[in-house]
Amino acid sequence: MARHLITSALPYINGIKHLGNMVGSMLPADVYSRYLRQRGHDVLYICATDEHGTPAELAAKEQGLPVDEFCAKAHDAQKAVYDGFALAFDYFGRSSSAENVEITQHFARRLKENGFIEERAIRQVYSPADGRFLPDRYVEGTCPHCGYDKARGDQCENCTRVLDPTDLIDPRSAISGSTELEVRETKHLFLLQSKLQHEVEEWVARHEPHWPHLASSIARKWLTEGLHDRAITRDLDWGVPVPADTWPELAAEGKVFYVWFDAPIEYIGATKEWSDQDPENRDWKSWWYDVDDKVRYTEFMAKDNVPFHTVMFPATELGVREPWKKVDYVKAFNWLTYYGGKFSTSQKRGVFTDQALDILPADYWRYFLIANAPESDDSSFTWEHFTATVNKDLADTLGNFVNRVLSFSRKRFGEEVPAGGEPGEPEAKLGEEIARLLGEYQEHMESLQFRKAAAALRALWSAGNSYLEEKAPWLEIKTDKEGAALTLRTAMNLIHLYAVVSEPFIPSTSAAMRSAFSLADDTATWVTPEEARSLTAVPAGTPFIVPPVLFAKLTDDDLAAYKERFGGESE
């Protein structure tokens, strides 16, 4: 089986992330990783908190904490939420780790040796009120391209254009709010991306035919506009230090690397963190170094992160002139909006992941978010849509099927799977339908089409309900007890199949469904379409229990309470 390296965009350290962050990177990466593991592949899913740059310093300042202490606490808080969402990272690291410092500095030295980093004197924004140079994110103002009045000095959150602080209209300090800014000369390191443009273009051209249109179009837009040499150091107290053995003057001034230089390298750094925990059994380089045809690397991210992963980081890797693994497939997502407006961490607009888990268990959110993933275009979160999806798909289609099959069978046949007669035409028809739908589900999962995969999974659940309605064992038992027993045994096998194949979407619920049956040797990690035709994994005589209600239906009172707490107008 293939080896699959999976990474999702690193969540910033400054605060708990909202549902848009979750569905735009980490959750689909988890769903895909779980699916690949079930199919027998060797999978390594790596993520980490992105801890450098101005967001960390500003958030620490706001809380009155040293930045290292703030980052340690925030990392643990974020990891607790991701555990609550059942994200099965193989490792969730920190970009402030010693491993990332080591590898980032190595990359910088190699880039300098190869002529792709040079030291330049530049004119930079200085704030007399703050007594310091202001790195790009410490400067806010109006975007010259779209007019957004909260643009940062590195990138406009609204139109995603890359900026320099001096591009902003009416700039102000993000620290003090002072508009009395000066421009002074200072020295920084520049990554000479212009010298790498042709190589990046050739690399993108080889890969973009296989990428989603969203990822390839963003990469192509950047390349068409031309790659510019970019400053990769900043005047900050917190970050990967410029190595003194290579740039002693800049190191003495306390320069650190730009967060977008070291953050992608943290994918490698976090893998080394994972490896360093058990070096006798883990080899981080076997995933990253000279493994081009041996490892398939898939990245998950929202569209604002695409330029850095499809152009800037590949340029860095190419310039190092070492055989580091580059991404094979970029799964990019559009925005999940909140009633048509942006989720926003800074403006506290929308539902945040810790709040979501306070309201309902993770599987409610996992299913809804993936079933409505913003793949081809933006999608909107509304409480009306959420409650309708939970009630129709989870409570009625899946949960009610499981409950009524097991409850009715226990009531009429006891606590063991009934035997019944031999399968007939309805069972053969069901088997073919299940095999067809399971084949569609697999095809969509393989091609990372998550909304289509969710629709196929929902159709699998619906097929069980259609079979149950057709056979109507509550009527069948009055005239044909053996036939009713066969119907229930077949339905119980469907429950077991659902437990196995639904696991990437709703892992906790899948575990509950699977544990309903006391099978002596239940080691199946997947069910192929061919195996699904027979529906014989749970034989007659198997003890079973009726699990608690899998999904509670949400009421009008619930809907009203959610909207009162979080806001939102009816569609």
VENRA-V217096 format. One record per backbone hydrogen bond with DSSP energy under -1.0 kcal/mol. NH is the residue of the N-H (numbers start at 1). CO is the residue of the C=O. If there is no record, write none. Layout:
# VENRA-V217096
((NH:CO) (NH:CO))
This chain:
# VENRA-V217096
((4:42) (5:296) (6:44) (7:298) (9:300) (13:50) (15:13) (19:351) (22:18) (23:19) (24:20) (27:22) (29:25) (30:26) (31:27) (32:28) (33:29) (34:30) (35:31) (36:32) (37:33) (38:34) (39:35) (40:37) (41:36) (42:2) (44:4) (46:6) (47:91) (49:93) (50:11) (57:53) (58:54) (59:55) (60:56) (61:57) (62:58) (63:59) (65:60) (70:66) (71:67) (72:68) (73:69) (74:70) (75:71) (76:72) (77:73) (78:74) (79:75) (80:76) (81:77) (82:78) (83:79) (84:80) (85:81) (86:83) (87:82) (89:87) (90:45) (91:45) (93:47) (95:49) (97:94) (101:97) (102:98) (103:99) (104:100) (105:101) (106:102) (107:103) (108:104) (109:105) (110:106) (111:107) (112:108) (113:109) (114:110) (115:112) (116:111) (118:190) (120:188) (122:186) (124:184) (126:182) (127:132) (131:127) (132:127) (134:125) (138:135) (139:136) (140:172) (141:151) (142:169) (143:148) (147:143) (151:141) (152:155) (153:136) (153:139) (156:161) (160:156) (163:154) (167:164) (168:165) (169:142) (172:140) (173:178) (174:138) (177:173) (181:179) (182:126) (184:124) (186:122) (188:120) (190:118) (191:230) (192:116) (193:191) (196:193) (200:196) (201:197) (202:198) (203:199) (204:200) (205:201) (206:202) (207:203) (208:204) (210:207) (216:212) (217:213) (218:214) (219:215) (220:216) (221:217) (222:218) (223:219) (224:220) (225:221) (230:191) (232:189) (234:256) (236:234) (242:255) (246:243) (247:243) (251:247) (252:248) (253:249) (254:251) (255:250) (256:234) (257:240) (258:232) (261:258) (262:258) (263:259) (266:262) (267:264) (269:265) (270:266) (271:267) (272:268) (273:269) (274:270) (275:271) (276:272) (278:275) (281:278) (282:278) (287:284) (289:285) (290:323) (294:291) (295:291) (296:3) (298:5) (299:329) (300:7) (301:331) (303:333) (305:302) (309:305) (310:306) (311:307) (312:307) (313:308) (315:311) (316:312) (317:313) (318:314) (319:315) (320:316) (324:322) (325:288) (328:297) (329:297) (331:299) (333:301) (334:374) (337:379) (338:341) (339:381) (341:338) (344:349) (349:344) (353:17) (356:352) (357:353) (358:354) (359:355) (360:356) (364:361) (366:362) (367:363) (368:364) (369:365) (370:366) (371:367) (372:368) (373:370) (375:373) (379:335) (381:337) (386:382) (387:383) (388:384) (389:385) (390:386) (391:387) (392:388) (393:389) (394:389) (395:390) (396:391) (397:392) (398:393) (399:394) (400:395) (402:398) (403:399) (404:400) (405:401) (406:402) (407:403) (408:404) (409:405) (410:406) (411:407) (412:408) (413:409) (414:410) (417:542) (428:424) (429:425) (430:426) (431:427) (432:428) (433:429) (434:430) (435:431) (436:432) (437:433) (438:434) (439:435) (440:436) (441:437) (442:438) (443:439) (444:440) (445:441) (446:442) (447:443) (448:445) (449:444) (453:449) (454:450) (455:451) (456:452) (457:453) (458:454) (459:455) (460:456) (461:457) (462:458) (463:459) (464:460) (465:461) (466:462) (467:463) (468:464) (469:465) (470:466) (471:467) (472:468) (475:472) (476:472) (477:473) (478:475) (479:476) (480:476) (484:480) (485:481) (486:482) (487:483) (488:484) (489:485) (490:486) (491:487) (492:488) (493:489) (494:490) (495:491) (496:492) (497:493) (498:494) (499:495) (500:496) (501:497) (502:498) (505:502) (506:502) (510:506) (511:507) (512:508) (513:509) (514:510) (515:511) (517:514) (518:543) (519:517) (523:521) (532:528) (533:529) (541:417) (542:539) (544:415) (545:516) (559:555) (560:556) (561:557) (562:558) (563:559) (564:560) (565:561) (566:562) (567:563))
